[in-house]
Amino acid sequence: MKYKGSGRFVGFYLYMRKAVMLLDLDLIQDICVKDFGNFTDRGYYYNKKDDPISAHLLQLDGNHWKTMRGKLTPAFTSGKIKFMLTTVVNIADELVNVLEETLSSTNMDDGVHCDNLMVRYTTDVIGSVAFGLKCNSLKEPNCEFREIGEKLCYYRYSMPIVSLMNLFPNLFRKLGFKIIIEEVSQFFFRVVREAVDYRDRTGEQRKDYLNILMELRKLNTADNLTMDEITAQAFVFFVGGFETSASVLSFCLYELALNQNIQEKARREINEIIAQHDGKPTYEAVKEMKYLLQVMYETIRMYSVVPGLVRKTAEDYIVSNTNYVIEKGTTVIIPLDAIHYDPDIYPNPEQFDPERFTKTEVENRHPMAWLGFGRGPRACIGSRFAEFQVLIGLSSLLKNFRFSPTKRTQIPIQFIKNKIFRGAEKGVYLKVEKL
């Protein structure tokens, strides 16, 4: 807000790094889309030799990223996602059953710990579609998958060390620094290797993400995936799929609890559409839930899982319509929260209003005014799967339960400061009533 309107970007130092924060939506579009070739890299630290699980799609740069993205894109076609959704619906049914059981033993003065429940739901979903495993964290909250998931949501080192690793990656690679906690790394290598060995031995075929990675291993080219690469890509699907979607679900339930009229409108749409599809939130049914999608987009606007996107300049970049140059190697920050809370784009930005995402409203806004999944070639590869995972969970919950605040609900909500993805400081506790 301090620099808005003063130019197309502002420069500052991030520790010892030169950094640029973009202030202009047209410039953001240039960097994310039109001139993407100069901004393919994020500049995050990874160590393929000593910490191979860190060399995943989210972290990779340059040709490594481009090659891996090309290999993995076919895994997220509409047809592949549709096959995965049967599993998601079954786990959503289990979520409803577990929540029903929880109500009988919960003091509603405090309410149900909803963010904990949402993480267990998404853990079971991603564990199943990524690894073909029944994690069972809905029934067993302290299962190994859930404990490992909790550990990987926090940084291994303090923020100054992480920044130095990003600033001097070659030095830290020579020193053998790892970014992933050892216990987490060993767990995923074990789980993936056991699953791959079992399928190789039995010839079992599943319509899941691991099966797609295993097929890429069999390519008779230099580009076939190694076991390290299979594990790294399975790992990032788990990381990117369980915590982020759980965060969106939790904050969505929080806002719906505070806005009963919006909750009721969403519930009416869900009931009407599901009634036309044999009572199940199928792929086709969920695609028809336009208002629920607006509810999700508005939640992501207000509670982006990360506050900004990062790019790194490959070569000196002349900013159009200026005499300025963004120098090679400069960190470029796209401030999601600042854009999503800009009152000139979203009047009364603190207010939860899904009507901002009607077709007309979206068409009248700049395409870079909402960046929930990023934009351009480096946008989230699993965004469509994430949407369905959230919408199936939401539709199953709202069809069966009403959510409202309790004395333990933190209003206004505050955020955990040292977590990689956005989370509620004191949890999301809500009163839940069976309908």
N, C-alpha and C positions, 0 to 999 in steps of 0.2 A: 504493500500500500504506500510505503514511503516513496518508492521510485516510479510507481505506476504513472504513465503519461509523460515521463521525462525522456523516453527514448524506446528503442526496440529491445534493448537488453541492458543489464547492469553488471559490472564486473566487481569481483571481490576475491579475497583470498580464503581458501578453505584449508586451514592449517598452513602448509607451505605451497599449496597448489593454486595456480590461477584458475578461477572458475567464473562462469558466466551464468546468470539467471535470465531466462527469456521472459520478456514482458508483453510480447506482441503475438497474437494468435496466428497471424499470417507467417511470421518468422518460424513459429513452432511447426506449422504445416510444411514449410520449406525444409526444415531440418529433419522432420519425421518421415516425410514422403518424397517431395520433389528432389531434394539434394541428399537423400538418405545414404547414397554411396560414400559420402564423406563422414557419415555419423553412424556407421554400423556397430561400432564398439561401445560397450558400456564402461570398460576400464575397471571392472571388478577383479579382485585378486582370485586366482585359482592356481593349483599346482598339480598338473597332470601326472608328474612323475611320483611324487611322495604322497599325494592326496588325490588319487584318481577320481574319487567320487565327487570332488569339487569341480571337475571339468565337465559340467553339464550345460544344457542349452542356455540357461539363464545367464551363466557366467562367461561362456566362450566368446571369443572375439574373432574378427577377420574371417579368413577362409574356413577355419575350423567351425565357426558358427554357421556360415553359409551352407557348408556341406551337411552338417548335422540337421539344420532346419529343413533342408530339402529331403533328407531321409525320413524325418519324422512327420512331415506335413500330411502324408497319406493316412496316418493313424487317426486323424481327426476329421475325416470326411463325415458327411451326414449319415451315410450308411453305417460306418463303424460306430458312431455315437449311438445310433438307434439300437444297435445290437447290445451295447453296454447298458442301455437304460432299463432293461428288464431287471437287472441286478439292483439298480438304484431304487426302483419302485419297491422291490422286495425288502430292501433295507429300510426304506421310508415306512413301510408297514410295521417293521420291527420297532422303529423309533416310536410310532404311535402306541404300540403295546407296552413298551418300556416306560413311556411317560404316564400311561394309565396306571401302571403298577407303582410308579413313583408317587403319584398323588395320594395314595392311601397311607403313605408313611412320611409325608412332608407337612411341616407346620406352615400353613399359608400366610402366617404373619410375616415370615421371612420370604416365602415363595420358593420356586424351583430355580436351581442354578442352571439357567438356560444355556449360557455359553459353554459350560462343561458338557452338557448334553449334545449341543450342536457339533462340538469337536469329536465326540464319540461317534456320532452319525457319519460325519465326513471321513473319519478314520476308517470306518467299516466299508464305506463306499470305495474309497481310493485303494484300500488294501485289497479289495475284491477285484476291481477293474484293472488295477495296475499289476497285481501279483497273483491274482487268482486264489487269494487266501481268505479264509474266514477269520478276521481279526477278533470278532466277538466283543469289541470294547463297549457296545451298548449294554450287553448283559454283564460284562466283567470290566468295570471301569479301570481296574489296575492291571490290565493285561500288558504284555511286553510292548506291543505296538504303540499303545497309548503312552506308556512311560517314555519310550524313545521319541515319540512325536513331541512330547513336552520339552525334551532336551534340545531338539533341533530348532526350536523357535527362538532361541537366544544366541547371542554371539559368543564365540569361544574366547575372544579377547576383548579388552576395553576398546571404546571407540577410537581413542588416539592411535592405538596399535593397528586397528583395522584400517584407519586412514593412511597410516604409514605403509601398510602392505599394499594398498591400492596405489600409493604414490611411487613406491620403489619395488614393483613386483619382481623384477629380475633378481634384485638383491635378496629378497625374502625367499624366493625359490631356491637360490643357491644355499641359503641357510636352512632349507628344508621345512619351512613353516607350513603348517596345515591349518586350513580354515574350519574344517568339519571336526567336531568332537570325536575322539577315537572310538568311543563306545558306539556312537551312532554309525560311524563308517563300518565298523566290524559287523554290526547287526545287519545292515543292508547287504553287505557282501555275502553274509551267510544265508540270508533269506532268499536272495536272488539266485545264488548258486544252487541251493537246495531245490528251488522250484524248477530251474532250468534242467538240472540233472534228472529230476523226477520225470519231467516231460520228455526228455531225450530217451530215457530208459523205457517209458511206457508208451511213447508215441501219442500221448494225450494232446488234443488240440482244444484250445479255448478261444472264444472271441473276446480277448482282452488285450491290454496294452503290451504285456510281457510277450504274448504270442507274436505280436507285430515286431517287437524288437528281436525276437529269436529268428524270425524270417529274414530280417536284415543281416543277421550273423551269417546266413548261408549264401549270401551273394558271392558269386565267383569273380569278384573284383577287388581292387585294393581298398575299396570303400566299405567293405563289410565290417560290421561292428565287432569289436572285441568284447570279452566278458566285462572288462573295466568300463567300457562305454555303455554297455547294456545296463550295468548297475547304476552308473551315473545318471542315465536318462530315466530309469525307473525311479530313482531317488528324487529327481527334480519333479516328476509327475506327482509323487506323494507329497513333497513339500508344497508345491504350488497348488495342489488340489484340495488338501484337507484343511490347512489353517486359514487360508484366504477365504474359502467358501464358508467355513464355520464363523469367521468374523462377520461376513456379510449377513448370514442368517441371524446371528445374535443381535446385531444392531438393528436389523429389520424388525425383529420381534419387539425390541425395546421401543422403537418408534411407533409401531402398531399398537402397543400397549398404551402409549401416551395419546394416541389419536384413534379413538374407538370408531369414529365415523369412517375413517379410511379402512380400518380393519374389517368393518361390516361390509363395505363396498367390495373389498377384495374377496371376502368369503362368499358373497352372493354370486360373483363371477365364477369362482371355483365350483360351487355347487351346481350351477346351471350347466357348465361345460362338462364336468365329470359325469353328470346324469346322462349326457348324450353319448358318453363313451364307456358304458357298462360299469360305471362307478370306479374306474381306475384312471390315475393320472398318466395316460399313455403319452408317447412322443407327440402324436397328433393333437391330443387334448392340451398338453402344455403349450404347444405352439399357438393355440387359440387364446391363451390367457394374457391378453394384451395389457389389462390394467395391472395384473400381478407383475408383469415385466416392468411396467412403469414404477411400481413400488420398489422393485429391486434396483433399478437404475437410480432412483432418487436416494436410496440407502447408500449406494456406492458413491454418489456425488457427495453426500455428507460425511461418509466414513470410508474414504479410499483406503485400501489396505496398506498402501505406502503413501507418504505425503508428497513424493516427487519422483520423476523419472530422470535417469542419468544417461548422458551420451558423452562420447569423447571424440574430438576433432582429429581426423586422420591427416589432413593437410590444411594449410592456411585457408580460411574461408572468408570471402568478402561478403559482408552482409548487404543484401540488395537495398537499394535506395539510401545507402549511407557510404561514408568513406572509411568505415571501421572494418577491421580484420579480426576475426577470432582465430588466434594462433593455433598452429598444429599442437596436439596434445592437451589442449584446454578441456577441462571438465565443463560440460554444458548441462544445466539443471532446468528441467521443465516443472514448474511448481504446481502440482495438481491441486493441493488444498487452496492455494491462492486463486486459481482459476475457478474452482468449484464453489468458492465462497465470494466471488466478485459480485457485488450488488448490481453492477451495470449489466451483468450477464444473467444473474439469478436474483431478482428482487426479493428482499427479506430472506437472505440465504440461510439463516438459522432455522427457518420454518420448514417442516417436512411436508412437501407438496408434490405428490406423484403426477399432478396435472402438468408439471414442467416437461414431462416426457411423452405428451401426446404427439402424434405424427406431425401435426402442424407446428407445434412449438419447437420440435427438434429441427424441422426443415428451416425454420426462421432464425436458427442460431448458427454461429460459425461451427464448422465440423470439428474444430479443436476445442470447443467449449466444454466437452465432456471426454475425459481420458481414462475412464475406469479400467480399460484393458489395454491402454496404450494406443498407438496409431502407427500405420505404415508396416513395412516388412518385419519390424521387430515387435509388433503387437503380440499379446498373449496368444500362444498357439492353441491353448486349450480353452479359450473363452467360451465357445459354444457348449462344451461339456460342462464347464463351471456353471453356466446359466441354467442348464437343465438340472444339474445336481441341486442348486439352490431352489429353483422353482418347484421341483418335485417334493423337496423337503417342506417348503412353505405351504404348498397346497395341501399336503397330507396333514400338517399341523393345524392349519386354519379351518379345515373341514371338520376337525374333531374337537378342537379346543378354542376357548377364548382366553386371551392374555391381557392382563392389566397390571399396573404397578403395585408394589407393596411398600411397607415402611423401610425395607432394606434396599429398594431400588435407588441407585444413585442418580439424582436429578439436580443439576445437569451432569451428564456422565463425564468422567475424566479418563485419561488414557495411560497405559503402562509406558514408561519412558524407554526402557532398555530392551524392548521386544522388537524383533525384526518386522513383524506385521502388527497392524493396529489391534489392540485388545483393551477391554474395559479394566480400569484400575482395580475396582472392587467387585468385578464380575457383573453379570446381568441376571439379577434375581427378579422374577416375575410371578404374580399370582396366575395360576392356570386352572381353568374350570372345564370339565368335560361337557361337551354339548350333547 
